[in-house]
Amino acid sequence: MSEVPAAGVTAQTFGQLPDGREVELYRLVNDNGMEMTVMSLGGTIVSLKTPDAEGNQADIVLGFDSLEDYLAPEYRKANPYFGALIGRYGNRIAGGQFEIDGQTWQVPQNDGNNSLHGGSRGFDQRLWEVSPVEEGSGVGVVLTLTSEDGDQGYPGQLEAEVRYTLTDDNALDIHYQATTTATTPVNLTQHSYFNLEGEGNGDILDHQLTLNADAFTPVDDSLIPTGEIRSVADTPFDFRQPTAIGARIDEDNQQLQRGQGYDHNFVLKREAGDDLVLAARVEAPDSGRVMEVYTTEPGIQFYSGNFLDGSLEGKAGQPYGHRSGLALETQHYPDSPNQADFPSTLLSPGETWLSHTRYRFSTR
Ligand code: GLA
């Protein structure tokens, strides 16, 4: 029989960075025994254990057991951003350039010509301040980071705060907030890869996915949106009914070829005034695990783990092969700073940027 851990938050040292700074690992356990560990480096979710239909716990996110694995050159080179917080700008900015009030800003071009996930030293590589928080229902940690004026070329000093809560109804609630001293784009997100059969347990092609989206933002061959909002009807991007991820992934389709699979932003259906809307639902056929994603964001990036190639070995000692995990990143649309018709990502002094996403876990 496996031991039922006590509810609450505990902390231990996970390891040390090359410069000697300590990385902490926080362990959160809710009243049902659902368990998550988070490290201060990148605010990274290292593990997340949820029960299957029979009550068996498994770790359902990709990642590593030791800090060394996260710092290893092979990992840094592949940089799949396993479980990390992403900022200042999740997803891509064309040419790493944007204009604010006639002034041009240049941020790192770390993905071909484009800027990806905040630049070459994004929030995923920063050491966050972490402390436990008391919540009404559940257990939580709050993470804070000061991104200095000019960090990665972005204007203004940004104060970011992210709160992770494991609720007693088995949801992971993520509340984001940010303030700035100069107008700057902000698009924070979370980059966990899920495999609801358990990490290291094959690919996610038979997971049934539903997306609450009538449209998506097609991309050019460097994965920058063309500006079009295209209907999903009669395309492999129609997930309005539950569909296996692998059912159409190899179809002869220009958008799938450009993404090397799914790596696209979906435009979420939302009634005016909706706070959290259901964005996605994923169900794993064998374990019966179900994950629902709710968000206040206008979009969700569905990435089917196309760049995973088996070269990284995960917590269960299994290589993370092609499409062995999927990411559902709630966010504003990619390249919004250069797309006047997309919802704006600009945050100005005096405003507070707020975003809320909930990953809720249950079984069939
Ligand atoms: C995001 C991007 C992908 C890829 C991953 C990290 O999901 O959209 O193209 O860069 O991050 O590997």
Boltz pocket constraint, residues with backbone or C-beta under 6 A from the ligand:
constraints:
  - pocket:
      binder: B
      contacts: [[A, 78], [A, 79], [A, 80], [A, 81], [A, 91], [A, 116], [A, 223], [A, 263], [A, 301], [A, 303], [A, 307], [A, 327]]
      max_distance: 6.0
